Amino acid sequence: MENSSQNVLRPSKTRRGSLKGAGKRVGAHRTSSYQPITPPSTIKKSLQKCVSEVPQPKKLLPALQKCASQTRKPRLKYRPQPNSVFDLGLYLSGARQSSQCSEANAQFLRYALQHSKRVIVIAGAGVSTDAGIPDFRSVDGLFSTLKCPGLSSGKDLFDYNVVYSSAEMGLRFNQLITELHEKCSQVAPTRFHELINSIAQEGRLRRLYTQNIDGLEDQTSHLQSKVPLEKPFPSTIQLHGSIKHMSCNKCSKIYGLDPSLFKLHEHHVDREIVPLCPQCSEFESVRAVAGLRSQGVGKLRPRVVLYNETHPEGESIGNVVLKDLKGKPDCLIIVGTTLKIPGVRTMCKQFARQVHDSRGIVVWINTDLPAKTLEDFVECIDLIIVGNCQMVSEMVK
């Protein structure tokens, strides 16, 4: 039986040829003895075509081109001569005949504000004067109004060596800080702050470097600063600190500034003029209970950088500047400052060179013309805008 089954399933070579030849003779017999390969005609098959819906390719290229055309920076068709002057007040008043308020320079300013993609702003006290915060060097500035017997200039109250030289100078400094803190807590950002905030909201602001200590940027939505300065770096870098904070000169603990801690009257003794650090005082109490040697208690001071002192965050600010220089900014706006601080002046020169290497635009905005020596130092100012910086927002409406 085993051999016969093998012969049926696997016919020999001699029989294989005969089976081919006898196909017509045994065809009927084969259909009756084997199961049909296909179903009989009596079974209705569903002949539904499995037509899969092939997704039509979307025309992405035109859409991408349209999107790119909306965000692509248009070609700059006009560039003024270096250090060209544009009188903002005259232009907005309707005077267009003078060379200092030409329409071409107005369009150049609009181009810088509306189409630049990597904007750097270096701001001074002139940005905040419309909010009621006094500047330093103008006729009504702090250096003039703070002048009094014993002080050659109000600038002395911002000198580290003078402020902490005596109890009398300490009291005057405390009075100054208390008054400024009260003013800064009662005012709101200016129109120029809002203009820069809108540029940041559009993702076109690389950084705002401010010399102001008023902290008005923190009241906007996209110009927040960080205290202390750390990564990721914020939109606003406070070059001279903030009047809203104080810190310990020993443990570096940072607190919100409390004006009530700073003594203002002459009857206060010397040790009360500069308040003690609560954290250092607590540590000293614990060490005393444990029988350990005293390490001293630090003193609190406003977190404002004065003349003739080392900047506590100078290295971090340097790292931010290097990062932004490598980012190839295409627009530098120098606004509300006379650039008297050497470090800020050098930073402007570095950014101006980098911007022009990227075929960008350098704009100066102030109520006064820059000194000729400053023009030569910066080298690359395209347009000098004379007027109140708050009116610049009228140019982009």
C-alpha positions in Angstrom: 0.0 0.0 0.0 2.9 2.4 0.8 4.4 1.9 -2.7 1.1 2.3 -4.5 0.3 5.6 -2.8 3.7 6.9 -3.7 3.1 5.9 -7.3 -0.2 7.8 -7.4 1.2 11.0 -6.0 4.4 10.9 -7.8 4.0 9.2 -11.2 7.1 7.8 -12.9 8.8 9.5 -15.9 7.5 6.9 -18.3 3.9 7.4 -17.3 4.2 11.1 -17.2 4.4 11.4 -21.0 1.5 9.1 -21.5 -0.7 11.2 -19.3 0.0 14.2 -21.4 -0.9 12.3 -24.5 -4.1 11.0 -23.1 -5.4 14.3 -21.9 -8.4 14.3 -24.2 -9.3 10.7 -23.4 -9.3 11.0 -19.7 -10.5 14.6 -19.4 -14.0 13.7 -18.4 -12.9 11.1 -15.9 -10.5 13.7 -14.2 -13.3 16.3 -13.8 -15.4 13.8 -12.0 -12.8 12.4 -9.7 -11.0 15.6 -8.6 -12.3 18.6 -6.7 -12.7 21.7 -9.0 -10.1 24.3 -8.8 -12.6 27.1 -9.2 -16.1 27.4 -7.7 -18.9 26.1 -9.9 -20.9 28.5 -11.9 -23.8 28.2 -9.6 -22.0 30.1 -6.8 -22.2 33.8 -7.3 -19.0 35.5 -6.7 -18.9 39.1 -5.5 -16.8 40.8 -8.2 -16.4 44.0 -6.3 -13.3 45.9 -7.5 -11.1 46.8 -4.6 -10.4 50.2 -5.7 -8.3 51.9 -3.1 -8.5 55.6 -3.1 -5.0 56.8 -4.0 -4.4 60.1 -2.4 -3.9 62.8 -4.9 -0.5 64.5 -4.5 -1.0 68.0 -3.0 0.5 70.9 -4.8 2.8 71.8 -2.0 5.4 73.7 -4.0 3.1 76.7 -4.9 1.9 76.8 -1.2 5.5 76.7 0.1 6.5 79.4 -2.4 3.7 81.6 -1.4 4.6 81.1 2.3 8.2 81.8 1.6 7.3 84.9 -0.4 5.4 86.3 2.6 8.3 85.7 5.0 11.3 86.3 2.7 13.2 89.5 3.3 12.6 91.8 0.3 15.7 93.2 -1.5 17.0 96.5 -0.2 16.8 98.9 -3.1 18.3 102.0 -1.4 21.0 102.7 1.1 21.9 106.2 2.2 25.4 107.6 2.5 27.1 106.7 5.8 26.0 109.0 8.7 23.1 110.5 6.8 20.8 112.6 9.0 17.0 112.1 9.1 14.9 114.6 11.0 12.0 112.6 12.4 10.0 115.5 13.8 10.2 117.4 10.5 9.1 114.4 8.4 6.1 113.6 10.6 5.1 117.2 10.6 4.7 117.0 6.8 7.9 118.7 5.7 9.4 116.7 2.9 11.5 119.2 1.0 14.6 119.1 3.1 17.3 116.6 2.4 17.2 115.6 6.1 13.6 114.4 5.8 13.6 112.7 2.4 11.1 110.0 1.6 13.9 107.6 0.6 15.4 107.8 4.1 12.0 107.3 5.6 11.5 104.1 3.5 14.9 103.0 4.5 13.9 103.3 8.2 10.7 101.5 7.6 12.6 98.7 5.9 14.9 98.3 8.9 12.0 98.2 11.3 9.6 96.0 9.3 11.8 93.5 7.4 15.0 92.9 9.5 15.1 89.3 10.8 17.8 89.4 13.5 17.5 92.8 15.3 19.9 93.9 18.1 18.8 96.9 20.2 21.2 98.8 22.5 19.1 101.2 24.6 19.8 104.0 27.0 17.9 106.3 29.3 16.2 108.2 26.5 13.9 105.2 26.0 12.3 105.7 29.4 12.1 109.4 29.8 8.6 109.6 28.5 7.5 107.3 31.3 8.7 109.8 33.8 12.1 108.2 34.6 14.8 110.9 34.4 17.9 110.4 32.3 21.5 111.2 33.5 23.2 113.7 31.2 20.6 116.1 30.0 19.9 119.5 31.4 17.2 118.0 33.7 19.0 114.7 34.2 20.2 113.2 37.5 23.7 114.4 37.2 22.5 118.0 37.2 19.6 117.8 39.6 21.5 115.8 42.3 24.3 118.3 42.4 24.6 119.7 46.0 27.2 121.0 48.5 29.8 118.3 48.9 29.2 116.8 45.4 30.9 118.1 42.3 28.2 116.3 40.2 25.3 114.0 40.7 27.5 111.4 39.0 29.3 111.0 42.3 26.2 109.3 43.8 26.7 106.5 41.2 30.4 106.1 42.0 31.1 103.0 44.2 34.1 104.7 45.9 32.1 107.8 46.8 28.8 106.1 47.8 30.3 104.0 50.5 33.0 106.4 51.6 31.0 107.9 54.5 27.7 107.7 56.4 26.6 111.0 54.8 27.1 109.7 51.2 25.4 106.4 52.2 22.3 108.3 53.3 22.2 110.3 50.1 22.5 107.2 48.0 19.7 105.5 50.0 17.5 108.5 49.3 18.3 108.4 45.6 17.6 104.6 45.3 14.3 104.9 47.3 13.0 107.7 45.1 14.0 105.9 41.9 12.4 102.7 43.1 9.1 104.5 43.8 9.0 106.1 40.4 9.8 102.9 38.6 7.1 101.0 40.4 4.5 103.6 39.3 5.2 103.9 35.6 4.4 101.8 32.5 6.4 100.9 29.4 6.6 103.6 26.7 5.6 103.4 23.0 9.1 102.5 22.0 9.1 99.6 24.5 5.9 98.4 22.8 7.5 98.8 19.4 10.4 96.6 20.3 8.1 94.2 22.1 6.1 93.8 18.8 9.3 93.0 16.9 10.1 90.4 19.6 6.6 89.0 19.3 7.2 88.5 15.6 10.3 86.5 16.3 12.6 89.1 14.8 14.4 90.4 17.9 17.7 88.8 18.7 18.4 90.8 21.8 17.7 94.0 23.7 20.7 95.3 25.7 19.5 98.0 28.0 21.5 100.4 30.2 18.4 101.3 32.1 17.8 100.0 35.7 14.1 100.7 35.7 13.0 97.2 34.7 10.2 98.5 32.4 10.9 95.7 30.0 9.6 93.1 32.5 6.1 94.7 32.2 5.9 93.6 28.5 5.0 90.2 27.1 8.2 89.4 25.2 11.0 91.4 26.7 11.5 89.6 29.9 14.9 89.7 31.7 16.4 87.2 34.2 17.9 87.8 37.6 20.4 86.4 37.9 21.5 86.1 34.3 21.6 82.4 33.2 20.9 80.1 30.3 18.7 80.1 28.3 19.5 83.8 27.9 16.5 86.1 28.1 15.3 88.6 25.5 16.5 91.6 27.6 20.0 91.9 29.1 20.3 94.4 31.9 23.8 95.9 31.4 23.7 97.9 34.6 21.5 95.8 36.9 18.0 96.5 38.2 16.6 98.8 40.9 14.0 96.2 41.7 16.5 93.9 43.3 19.1 93.9 46.1 21.9 91.4 46.9 24.3 90.5 49.6 27.9 91.5 49.1 29.1 88.3 50.9 26.8 85.4 50.0 25.4 86.9 46.8 21.8 86.0 47.8 19.3 88.1 45.7 16.2 89.6 47.2 13.4 91.9 45.9 14.4 95.4 46.9 12.7 96.6 50.1 13.1 100.4 50.5 12.2 100.3 54.1 15.5 98.6 55.0 17.5 101.5 53.8 17.9 104.3 56.3 17.2 107.8 55.0 17.7 110.2 58.0 20.8 111.6 59.7 19.9 110.3 63.2 20.4 106.7 62.0 23.7 105.3 63.2 26.3 104.1 60.7 25.7 100.4 61.2 22.0 100.8 60.2 22.7 102.7 57.0 23.5 99.5 55.0 21.1 96.7 56.1 22.5 93.3 57.0 21.8 90.1 55.0 19.1 87.9 56.6 20.6 84.7 55.3 24.1 85.5 56.6 22.6 86.5 60.0 20.7 83.2 60.2 23.9 81.2 59.3 25.8 83.1 62.0 23.1 82.3 64.6 23.4 78.6 63.8 27.2 78.7 63.9 27.1 80.4 67.3 24.8 77.7 68.7 27.1 75.1 67.3 30.1 76.7 68.8 31.7 77.4 65.5 33.8 80.4 64.6 32.0 83.5 63.2 32.4 84.1 59.4 30.8 87.6 59.4 27.5 88.9 58.1 27.2 90.4 54.6 25.4 93.7 53.8 22.6 94.3 51.4 22.9 96.8 48.6 20.8 97.7 45.5 21.7 95.4 42.6 22.8 98.3 40.5 26.2 98.5 38.9 28.1 101.6 39.8 31.1 103.3 38.4 34.5 101.9 39.5 33.2 98.5 40.5 33.5 95.1 38.9 30.3 94.0 37.1 29.0 90.8 38.9 27.7 89.4 35.7 30.3 90.7 33.2 31.4 87.3 32.1 27.8 86.1 31.4 27.0 89.3 29.4 30.2 88.7 27.4 29.0 85.2 26.5 25.6 86.6 25.4 27.4 89.1 23.2 29.6 86.5 21.6 26.5 84.3 20.9 24.7 87.2 19.3 27.7 88.2 17.1 27.9 84.6 15.8 24.2 84.8 15.0 24.9 87.3 12.2 22.5 90.1 13.2 21.1 92.1 10.2 20.0 95.3 12.1 21.5 97.3 14.9 19.4 100.0 16.6 21.3 102.3 19.0 18.6 104.4 20.8 18.4 106.9 23.6 22.1 106.8 24.6 25.2 108.9 24.0 27.5 105.9 24.5 29.6 107.4 27.2 30.2 104.0 28.9 33.4 102.6 27.2 32.2 98.9 27.4 28.8 99.7 25.7 30.6 101.8 23.1 32.9 99.0 22.2 30.0 96.5 22.1 28.2 98.9 19.6 31.2 98.9 17.4 31.5 95.1 17.3 27.8 94.7 16.5 27.9 97.5 13.8 30.8 95.7 12.0 29.1 92.3 12.2 25.8 93.8 10.9 27.5 95.4 7.9 29.4 92.2 7.2 25.9 90.7 6.8 24.8 93.6 4.6 22.5 94.8 7.3 21.5 98.2 8.7 22.8 100.3 11.6 20.5 103.1 12.9 21.1 105.7 15.5 18.1 107.3 17.2 18.5 110.2 19.7 17.4 113.7 20.3 20.9 114.9 19.5 23.5 114.2 16.9 26.3 111.9 17.9 29.7 113.4 18.4 32.0 113.3 15.4 34.5 111.2 17.3 31.7 108.7 18.1 30.7 108.5 14.4 34.4 107.7 13.5 34.6 105.1 16.3 31.5 103.2 15.4 32.4 103.6 11.7 29.2 102.0 10.3 26.2 104.1 11.1 23.8 104.2 8.0 21.2 106.6 9.2 21.2 109.1 12.1 17.6 109.8 13.2 17.3 113.0 15.2 14.1 113.2 17.3 12.1 111.6 20.1 12.4 107.8 19.8 8.7 107.4 20.9 7.7 108.9 17.5 9.4 106.0 15.6 6.4 103.9 16.0 4.5 106.4 13.8 6.7 105.4 10.9 5.5 101.8 10.8 1.7 102.5 11.1 
